[in-house]
């Protein structure tokens, strides 16, 4: 039992760098989305990375707009659940507004970034170390509907 929700505690979301002594920030919408995943699959999603402090963000663009820096993002997997099946469920969770499909790593990036109500979800893949749009060809290759 966690101190944020039934399955999650602050330490699940803490920065994993060596400099900040496990600083943490977490958006409760992200926790709620993770609980929805746990309920659906009857397995707790594992978080490989969530909050990133300024040092951990490094030169990855604007720190202020970085979903990990804001505590709104996590890289997750669910043991025994194929990544394409996890993606298919996650894409319909309203709180999740950004999804990255990291096939090589076996992870999904999910985030609860703020979007205008008519703005579509941001969905991409990580291919050969680069972030690219999740095209129909990539969806077909990964078995995503």
N, C-alpha and C positions, 0 to 999 in steps of 0.2 A: 504494500500500500504506500502510495506516495504522499507528499505534502502539498502537491498542486492539484492532484486529481486521484482517481482510484489507482491508476497505474504509473503515474509520473511524479517525479520530484524535481526540485531545482537542479540537483546534481546531474540529471539526465541532459540538461540543456547547457551546462557550464562550458566555457571556453576550454579548449584542450591544449592551448599553447603553453610554453614554459615561462612566459613573462608576466602574466596578469594574475597569477594565483587563483585561477578558476573563477574569474568574474562571470556573472550571469545576468541575462535579461531574457525574458520570455513573454511573448504575447499570448494571452489566454485563449484567443481564437485558434492558435496553433495547437495548444493542448487539447482543446475540444475536438479539432479535426483528427488528432491522433487517437483520441478516445473513440471516435466514430469508426476509425479503421480497426481498432482493437475489438470493438463490438461486432463488426461485420465478419471479420476473419476468425474471431474467437482466439486470437493470438495477439500479444502485445507487440506493436512495432518496435524495432530496435533503432535507436538513434546513433548514427556513427559520428555525426557532427551537428551542432546547432549554433548557439551564439558564438560570435567571433569578436574579440576585443579589437581595438585599433591596430595593435601590433600584428595580430593574426590576419587582419584584413589586408595589410600591406598595400600594395599598389594595384588593387583589383577594382579600380574605379572610385567613384564617389563614396566615401565611407558613410556619409549621412544617409544616402539612398540605399545602402547595402542591406538587404533583408536579413542577412545573418547578424549584422551589427545591430539591427533594431530588435533582434529577438523574435523575428517573424518567420524564420526559415530553419529547416532541418533536412539532413540527408538521412533517409530511412530505408529499411528493408523489413520484411516479415519472414521469419524462418519458415521454409516449406511452401511459401507462396511465390509462384513465378512473377517476375517483375512486370510482365505485360498484364497479368491479372490484377496486380496491385495498381498499376497505372489506370486500368479501365475503371476501377472503383473510385480512385482518388479524383479523377477528372470531373466527377459529378458532385463532389463535396463543395458546396457554395463558398465556404470560407477559404478554400485553397484557390489562389488566383495565379500562382506560378508553379509550373511543373517541369522539372528537368529529368530526362530519361538517361541514366548513366549505365548503359548496358555492361561495359567492361568492368565497372566497379560493382555491379549488381545493386545499385542504389537508385532511389528517386530523390530528387530535390523537391521539396514542397515548401510553399511560402504563402503567407497571408497578407501580402502587400496590399496597399490601398490602390484601388482602381476606380475610375469613373464608372457609373453603373452601366453605360453602354459599351464600355471597353472590354474586348474579349480577354480571356485568360492568356497568359504568356506561356507557351509550351515549346520546349526545345529538347535537343539531344546533345550529348557530349560524344563527339566522334573524333578519334585521333587527337585527343587533348584539346579540341576546339568546340566551342558552343555554336551549334547550327540549328536552324529551324527544323522542327520535327515534320518533315515532308511526308506526303503519301508513300513515297518509295521507302523511306526509313520505317514508317509505321508498318508497312508490309513486311519488311525484313525482320522486324521485331515481333511480328504477330499481334499487332495492336489494331483493334477495330475502331 
